[in-house]
Structures are given as structure tokens and as C-alpha cells.
Amino acid sequence: MRVALPVWNGRVSPVFDVAEHVCVLDVKDSAATHRTEHRIEDQSRVATLWGLGVDVVVCGAISRELEAALWVAGIEVVAEICGPVDRVIDAFLRGVLAEGAYFSPCHSHRSTEFPRRNKKTRVREGSAEGEKSPQP
């Protein structure tokens, strides 16, 4: 699985829509196996993340429009999260992010308007043979 977190000053960026950098993690067996940083542009935000093979975005605030676009691209969104990036990553890897310690102060406990669905998949260029990824 590949996870992206928008980064600002060592913390999860408060608003994903204007974040300029993302930390991208490759996760296997609840451990980060590789970590890179990437610059993202406003006009190509979803395309960039999809092109990087991102499966999940963990972020602070996010507009409904961007959240919907990510959903359509098959990228799951875990929103309204705040805190130091390394601690949020650790909580995500341990499976305790949803316990609330990293919810933003404005966390609304909203449920997504986008029902879960089975993702269409295709083999991503450059991926291991048979590795599946979401189709936008």
C-alpha cells in the first residue's frame, strides 16, 4: 500500500488543498519500507498522487471537491488529522489513528458522502507483476 501525507513544517498540513509537499510511504506488513517527498501542484494534484500509486491520503482539512476527485480516482481519504508527521505515521502504521489522539480540533465526525465501492484495478506501469492499483 502507498500512503501520502501533506507536509508543512514537519506536521500534517492543516489544509490539503493548498499543500505543496507530500510525504509518500510504501507500507507492507504494518511497516514503512520506503519514504519519499514530492512536490504537488494545484492543477495536477489528483493526477500526481494517482501517478505515484497512492492508495490512501491522510490529511487535515480537505474540500469536498478534492475529496470527491480523489475518491473517483480510487484513492481513500482519511481527513481531519493533525500532528507531527512522524507521530501520525506511527499511529497509522499501528492502526490507532482512528482512536482520536490525532483528530484535528475541528473534527466533525462526519461520515463520507462517498459510499465505499470495489475499486477498478489495473496493473500500474513499473509495478511488480500482478500488483494491482486503482483505475481513475
C-alpha positions, 0 to 999 in steps of 0.5 A: 500500500502507498500512503501520502501525507501533506507536509508543512513544517514537519506536521500534517498540513492543516489544509490539503488543498493548498499543500505543496509537499507530500510525504509518500510511504510504501507500507507492507506488513504494518511497516514503512519500507520506503519514504519519499517527498514530492512536490504537488501542484494545484492543477495536477494534484489528483493526477500526481498522487494517482501517478505515484500509486497512492492508495490512501491520503491522510490529511487535515482539512480537505474540500469536498471537491478534492475529496470527491476527485480523489475518491473517483480516482480510487484513492481513500481519504482519511481527513481531519488529522493533525500532528507531527508527521512522524507521530501520525505515521506511527499511529497509522502504521499501528492502526490507532489513528482512528482512536482520536489522539490525532483528530484535528480540533475541528473534527466533525465526525462526519461520515463520507458522502462517498459510499465505499465501492470495489475499486477498478484495478489495473496493473500500474506501469513499473509495478511488480507483476500482478500488483494491482492499483486503482483505475481513475 
